[in-house]
């Protein structure tokens, strides 16, 4: 069996980094993308290599869909150079940002940025990379628990993620003939630097969300990365077109 290779967007920090390391521990080689923090991405590559896996970091701004065809060519060259292959096995569309603003205060510029990163970017990056995906491979899109429960200030962000959940089902249907499984993971509140690190750093927010969670705490990156790594294993090959929430039971 050929060595499995995953591309994880936004893999230099947060949940992307955690997912990359979790997959590496399961024997998967990794290509991580980063937008502008090359040193952080290089550090992740070193950590993956320390686990005995091969890893490469590539620069990518998921807001710039016009760059995706060139990025796909770069991926093809990287696969050939480092793995002597022209295909890969797992795509995790993780890169994203958080903007907190009420619906009445959300600006058109904020809306466009969220749209370009979380919906247009995922749609057209996947379109560019699917020709390089092996048959019987895996795609995991990242959504949010906020598509099920509502917290004021995240309406525009969550609307994009709701669209990604619908897109995931359609992608699973259209790629099913190739045996490609497509699922969407919806994390709850997680202690990372996402959205300025509010959940991690503001004790009042952390305590409130923990009190609304069945397991009595907010999530940690390890709660998500390991689950995504498990989802792409061969044993989960009968799971496709599913929204899987990993929130510890928020707002039940």
C-alpha positions, 0 to 999 in steps of 0.5 A: 500500500502506498504511503498516505499523504494529507494536505491540511490547509492552515496547518501551521497553528491551532486545529490544523497543526494539531490535526497534522501531528495527530495524522503523523502519529498514525503514519500519514505524511503531511503537506501543511499550508500557511498564509504568512507565518513561515517560521510557524509552518517550518516548526510544524514540519520539524515536529512531524519529521521528529515523529518519523514522517515526511512533511512539507510546508507550502504558502497559500492564501485561501482568500485568493482563489485566482492562485489555486491553479498555480498552487495545484501545479506546485502541489503536483511538483512537490508530490513528485519531488518528495514522494515520487507520486502525482497524487495524494490521499487526504484533503482537510479544508481547515484554514479560516478566520473568525470575525465577531460582529452582530448581523446589523454591524457586519460590514460588506468587507467583513462579509466578503472576507468570510465568504472568500475564505470559508466558502469560495476558497473551500469550493474552488481550492477543492475543485483545483485539487480533486484531480490530484486526489486518489480514488478511495481517498478522503476529504474533511471540511471544517464547520462549527457547532455554531451552525446548530446553536446560536451565539450572537456575533457569529451570524455571518461566519456561521452562515458560510459554515452552514453552506459548507455543510450543504456543499459537503453532502453534494461533494460526497454525492458527486465524488462517490463514484470514485470512492472518495468519502467527504465529511464535515467536522463541526468543533465546538468552543476550543482553546486556541488563538482562533478569533483572537483567543477569546475562548482560551484567554477570557476566563468569563467566556471560558467559564460560561461555555464550559457551563453549557457543555455536557462534559463540563469544559471547553474543548482542547485542540487534542479533542479535534485533531485526533478525531479528524485523524480517526475519521480518515482511517480505512475503518471509517470507510462507510462514513460519508456525507456526514456532519460530525459535531465534536463539541463535548455536548454544547447547548444540549 
